[in-house]
Amino acid sequence: MVNAAATDDRNGTILDISADEWLRVFAVNVTGAFLMSRAVLPTMVGAGGGSIIHIASQLGRVAAPARAAYCTSKGAIIQLAKAMAVDHAGDNIRVNALSPGAI
């Protein structure tokens, strides 16, 4: 499975964006990946393995000005992949995050 859904944030620091905007970005970028992963993991476990790829971003590792919500959410995706990889390695499920740059 590939978790590639993402939304962009309104450019701004945490002083410029609202709590609703912050939550919207996290709902799509992080919670979406969480929910999709939860939906497919039982099938993968039952099948004896699988692969989940989360599309993160270089901005999850290196911050950009005025991109607080997006950068933080993509950093969370990277950590979600790491946590899931550790949790499900014994189930023969690989979990990775890809971090493309600007395209």
Backbone as CSV, one residue per row, in Angstrom:
resi,resn,N_x,N_y,N_z,CA_x,CA_y,CA_z,C_x,C_y,C_z
1,MET,0.837,-1.156,0.000,0.000,0.000,0.000,0.891,1.231,0.000
2,VAL,0.468,2.242,-0.703,1.182,3.514,-0.722,0.268,4.589,-0.144
3,ASN,0.712,5.209,0.928,0.007,6.352,1.514,0.595,7.617,0.907
4,ALA,-0.101,8.179,-0.061,0.429,9.345,-0.769,-0.459,10.575,-0.635
5,ALA,-1.582,10.458,0.044,-2.462,11.618,0.177,-1.769,12.703,0.989
6,ALA,-1.897,13.922,0.539,-1.303,15.054,1.258,-2.056,16.314,0.907
7,THR,-1.995,17.238,1.802,-2.563,18.558,1.549,-1.494,19.586,1.856
8,ASP,-1.610,20.690,1.260,-0.666,21.771,1.497,-1.209,22.671,2.600
9,ASP,-0.326,23.377,3.233,-0.763,24.318,4.255,-0.690,25.739,3.710
10,ARG,-1.388,26.613,4.381,-1.254,28.027,4.072,0.106,28.438,4.605
11,ASN,0.891,29.071,3.794,2.228,29.469,4.241,2.124,30.362,5.468
12,GLY,2.968,30.062,6.427,3.003,30.887,7.623,3.680,30.183,8.768
13,THR,4.085,30.974,9.729,4.640,30.432,10.968,3.479,29.972,11.842
14,ILE,3.777,29.423,12.988,2.689,28.996,13.872,1.878,30.182,14.383
15,LEU,2.416,31.381,14.277,1.652,32.570,14.654,0.670,32.988,13.566
16,ASP,0.891,32.530,12.345,0.065,32.934,11.214,-1.073,31.971,10.892
17,ILE,-0.920,30.700,11.266,-1.941,29.722,10.912,-2.827,29.434,12.120
18,SER,-4.058,29.109,11.841,-5.009,28.825,12.922,-4.864,27.383,13.397
19,ALA,-5.435,27.120,14.548,-5.454,25.746,15.056,-6.241,24.848,14.111
20,ASP,-7.312,25.377,13.511,-8.089,24.585,12.554,-7.255,24.206,11.333
21,GLU,-6.437,25.142,10.839,-5.567,24.859,9.702,-4.548,23.782,10.072
22,TRP,-3.942,23.913,11.244,-2.987,22.918,11.745,-3.638,21.534,11.775
23,LEU,-4.832,21.460,12.348,-5.530,20.179,12.459,-5.922,19.624,11.089
24,ARG,-6.279,20.483,10.149,-6.631,20.034,8.802,-5.436,19.376,8.125
25,VAL,-4.269,20.009,8.232,-3.059,19.447,7.625,-2.728,18.094,8.253
26,PHE,-2.807,17.998,9.568,-2.516,16.731,10.235,-3.574,15.676,9.942
27,ALA,-4.835,16.086,9.787,-5.899,15.129,9.488,-5.629,14.423,8.161
28,VAL,-5.211,15.167,7.165,-4.948,14.561,5.858,-3.599,13.851,5.856
29,ASN,-2.551,14.558,6.236,-1.188,14.045,6.071,-0.833,12.920,7.039
30,VAL,-1.286,12.987,8.266,-0.881,11.996,9.270,-2.022,11.039,9.610
31,THR,-3.164,11.583,9.976,-4.272,10.716,10.360,-4.741,9.875,9.183
32,GLY,-4.696,10.423,7.980,-5.057,9.638,6.794,-4.172,8.416,6.637
33,ALA,-2.871,8.594,6.800,-1.932,7.467,6.702,-2.170,6.458,7.822
34,PHE,-2.449,6.942,9.008,-2.755,6.075,10.149,-3.996,5.226,9.863
35,LEU,-5.066,5.870,9.399,-6.313,5.143,9.157,-6.185,4.130,8.020
36,MET,-5.519,4.509,6.949,-5.333,3.577,5.835,-4.466,2.384,6.259
37,SER,-3.436,2.665,7.035,-2.576,1.579,7.516,-3.353,0.623,8.403
38,ARG,-4.158,1.158,9.301,-4.984,0.309,10.169,-5.953,-0.539,9.355
39,ALA,-6.420,0.007,8.240,-7.385,-0.719,7.414,-6.750,-1.910,6.692
40,VAL,-5.498,-1.769,6.255,-4.883,-2.849,5.466,-4.017,-3.799,6.290
41,LEU,-3.563,-3.394,7.446,-2.666,-4.256,8.226,-3.265,-5.626,8.549
42,PRO,-4.515,-5.737,8.961,-5.031,-7.083,9.252,-4.966,-8.021,8.041
43,THR,-5.241,-7.494,6.863,-5.161,-8.316,5.649,-3.726,-8.726,5.374
44,MET,-2.790,-7.797,5.525,-1.379,-8.113,5.304,-0.887,-9.149,6.304
45,VAL,-1.257,-8.979,7.569,-0.851,-9.954,8.589,-1.417,-11.330,8.220
46,GLY,-2.686,-11.379,7.841,-3.315,-12.640,7.467,-2.698,-13.278,6.237
47,ALA,-2.178,-12.451,5.335,-1.559,-12.961,4.108,-0.104,-13.366,4.312
48,GLY,0.433,-13.084,5.483,1.814,-13.456,5.767,2.836,-12.395,5.433
49,GLY,2.387,-11.178,5.131,3.341,-10.090,4.895,2.818,-9.069,3.912
50,GLY,3.622,-8.042,3.724,3.246,-6.977,2.801,4.200,-5.810,2.927
51,SER,3.823,-4.739,2.277,4.660,-3.546,2.271,3.784,-2.306,2.320
52,ILE,4.154,-1.384,3.181,3.480,-0.089,3.279,4.523,0.982,3.037
53,ILE,4.209,1.895,2.147,5.104,3.013,1.852,4.360,4.305,2.153
54,HIS,4.936,5.106,3.011,4.399,6.436,3.318,5.202,7.460,2.513
55,ILE,4.517,8.331,1.797,5.206,9.400,1.084,5.333,10.576,2.048
56,ALA,6.549,10.844,2.452,6.825,11.967,3.339,7.329,13.124,2.478
57,SER,8.417,13.732,2.868,8.978,14.865,2.128,10.322,15.205,2.745
58,GLN,11.194,15.783,1.944,12.440,16.304,2.513,12.139,17.350,3.576
59,LEU,10.984,18.007,3.449,10.608,19.015,4.444,10.236,18.388,5.785
60,GLY,10.153,17.079,5.844,9.982,16.401,7.125,11.291,16.258,7.877
61,ARG,12.389,16.508,7.197,13.724,16.421,7.797,14.410,17.779,7.886
62,VAL,14.164,18.626,6.903,14.796,19.948,6.842,13.686,20.977,6.703
63,ALA,13.545,21.830,7.659,12.441,22.786,7.659,12.610,23.858,6.589
64,ALA,11.479,24.386,6.162,11.456,25.511,5.231,10.730,26.664,5.909
65,PRO,11.088,27.877,5.570,10.420,29.026,6.193,8.925,29.037,5.897
66,ALA,8.160,29.389,6.886,6.714,29.590,6.768,5.967,28.321,6.339
67,ARG,6.462,27.156,6.736,5.820,25.876,6.388,5.683,25.002,7.635
68,ALA,5.363,25.607,8.760,5.357,24.902,10.043,4.468,23.656,10.048
69,ALA,3.235,23.783,9.608,2.309,22.648,9.668,2.745,21.527,8.725
70,TYR,3.084,21.866,7.495,3.468,20.850,6.515,4.738,20.121,6.954
71,CYS,5.762,20.875,7.331,7.028,20.255,7.748,6.829,19.336,8.949
72,THR,6.069,19.785,9.917,5.835,18.978,11.112,5.053,17.716,10.772
73,SER,4.043,17.842,9.919,3.251,16.659,9.560,4.078,15.635,8.789
74,LYS,4.964,16.082,7.921,5.788,15.143,7.162,6.854,14.507,8.052
75,GLY,7.333,15.228,9.058,8.217,14.627,10.056,7.495,13.544,10.839
76,ALA,6.221,13.776,11.128,5.418,12.774,11.827,5.240,11.523,10.977
77,ILE,5.091,11.680,9.673,4.957,10.529,8.774,6.233,9.673,8.805
78,ILE,7.379,10.329,8.831,8.648,9.593,8.898,8.712,8.770,10.182
79,GLN,8.325,9.358,11.291,8.345,8.637,12.557,7.276,7.547,12.612
80,LEU,6.117,7.790,12.007,5.087,6.756,11.933,5.620,5.534,11.196
81,ALA,6.309,5.760,10.093,6.882,4.643,9.338,7.889,3.873,10.184
82,LYS,8.742,4.573,10.905,9.735,3.899,11.746,9.069,3.073,12.842
83,ALA,8.066,3.643,13.498,7.372,2.926,14.572,6.647,1.699,14.026
84,MET,5.972,1.870,12.889,5.264,0.733,12.295,6.233,-0.350,11.833
85,ALA,7.379,0.045,11.304,8.370,-0.932,10.853,8.833,-1.810,12.009
86,VAL,9.088,-1.192,13.148,9.513,-1.951,14.331,8.379,-2.842,14.822
87,ASP,7.171,-2.301,14.860,6.023,-3.054,15.378,5.634,-4.237,14.511
88,HIS,5.838,-4.140,13.193,5.304,-5.167,12.300,6.362,-5.959,11.533
89,ALA,7.612,-5.791,11.904,8.673,-6.577,11.262,8.433,-8.066,11.481
90,GLY,7.995,-8.445,12.656,7.720,-9.847,12.959,6.559,-10.424,12.166
91,ASP,5.743,-9.554,11.588,4.629,-9.986,10.744,5.029,-10.048,9.271
92,ASN,6.321,-9.852,9.001,6.844,-9.834,7.633,6.250,-8.679,6.819
93,ILE,6.034,-7.547,7.496,5.514,-6.354,6.834,6.593,-5.285,6.872
94,ARG,6.979,-4.837,5.689,7.963,-3.761,5.574,7.222,-2.435,5.557
95,VAL,7.746,-1.467,6.293,7.166,-0.118,6.293,8.309,0.860,6.053
96,ASN,8.150,1.682,5.034,9.177,2.668,4.670,8.538,4.013,4.420
97,ALA,9.355,5.045,4.525,8.937,6.400,4.154,9.857,6.877,3.031
98,LEU,9.269,7.407,2.007,10.030,8.050,0.936,9.942,9.553,1.126
99,SER,11.046,10.226,0.949,11.082,11.674,1.159,11.577,12.390,-0.085
100,PRO,10.693,12.567,-1.062,11.129,13.267,-2.274,11.376,14.746,-1.994
101,GLY,12.186,15.331,-2.860,12.409,16.764,-2.795,11.410,17.478,-3.685
102,ALA,11.697,18.714,-3.986,10.800,19.516,-4.827,10.660,18.880,-6.197
103,ILE,9.445,18.806,-6.666,9.203,18.245,-7.992,8.329,19.190,-8.792
